[in-house]
Amino acid sequence: MAVYHDFEFVDERNDCVIAKINIEDIFLDYVMEQQAYEVDCLYNLIPSINPGYVKKSYKSKVPSDKGLNYCGISVINHYSFDYLKKIFLEWIDILEKLDDEYYYPYLVDLNEDQLAEISFEEMKGLKETFFVKSEVLKKLNICMHYLETMNSPDIVIYYYGI
């Protein structure tokens, strides 16, 4: 079963959801692992709003928090759209460097000896955890499209962690 993080684009003026785009958790885990050496990765620096502490409407609020909640909700408004674009571009760059269409993060770093020690059942379980490069790229490009075409103070993005 796949777990997702959602980016929900909302028009606060008209109180309607424009789009909801989900990104696979396994991809975000992979990205965070790739950026582990970067203390100040953008994912942790983006100005955000915690809706648990701040009341609606969010479109005119200056963000007081930093980062996207891995297991909660963060709100991103026009003050942070440039940061979010940089994050998406960073993620797109990571994906474009991958050679394979199907990416199995738990298997990629294992050598032949380690692979030989894995039982059939373990291998079956490890192969169930993957992401599809073209699908994630498509979703990130859709997010970029919305950010670039709907750069309005009325638009906010709800980020739903797992």
Order of alpha helices (4+ residues) and beta strands (2+ residues): beta-beta-alpha-alpha-beta-beta-beta-alpha-beta-alpha-alpha-beta-alpha-beta
